[in-house]
Amino acid sequence: MTTSAGDRSGIKIVQVSVGEALERDWSDPSLDIDIVKVRLTTLEHQRELEAAGFLVKPTWVNWIAPLLDSESDFLERLHFKERQSIRQARCGAEAKGIKWVTLPEVTSSDLEAFLELYDRQVARMVRGVNYARRQQRQMLRNLDSLLAVYAYADDGLVGGCLGWLRPDQSMVQLRFSAFEDSARQGMLSRVVYMAVLDAARSRGFTWGSLGNDPSLFGHTAQPGLFRFKARLGFTPIPTQAIPPQVTGDEAELVVRMSTLADPSISLAYDGDKPAAGSDGLPKAIPLRAVQYSSSEESPQSSWLSSCPISVECRRIAASS
């Protein structure tokens, strides 16, 4: 059995084998660990790991929703408060003189302008990871597969979103988005996202995706991102349910909350058999949301009411 430990953006994570995960007492207060993880190549040990307190889960999730025939049809599926938020965001952007434009094509200079905006956004994050810069070369090689909506104010680019056109899946996947703080506070992201989805709809695409996120919201991705995407009518599914299958599964045990957002949200498998999803979503093992919190209070109804999957709550010590 092998054990590897690391400090990832301030969180102490240990990687262990299945055998060690099941045999060791992770409640030992002398352990200086926040999260225990096991990489899984199969779900053979799912039941034993879950009985030991681990969540068995995809490493990454993808958020998808049908584009439907029109934006009005798409919005009709949302809670009235979310529809209201989108209307308010558009009115607020127009009142500030912000204009959003669907680029006819994406050039290398267009991409660089977005990446500089993305750089500034990541720099403001506590545990930000610059995924866009990591994929810059790949995007430069495939500029014709990008769909971009940029938002401009008097002082230049204040927001934008890059979508990845995937004709093989009849899907546009919102790959990266970035906004100046002032634009984010005005909810410009909603305006830009709707514009990307509408541009894809006009091209005959069937599905929209809000991209891939780590299945734990509370570390690099924050719980607010989960709530935002759920309120927009998107459902999380294992990323590997959509070709190409580039990610896998893991088991996760949160030992303490001291360096995680409180509460945090983790997406785990709700069963072990793939099933067809609602709205014609790809066949995949269903997911459930598990809220980690150091408080005994119940989760906030504001995100529960918009959660597209079942919810479970777990209380975890703030520190060991």
Order of alpha helices (4+ residues) and beta strands (2+ residues): beta-beta-alpha-beta-alpha-beta-beta-alpha-alpha-beta-alpha-alpha-alpha-beta-beta-beta-alpha-alpha-beta-beta-alpha-beta-beta-beta-beta-alpha-beta
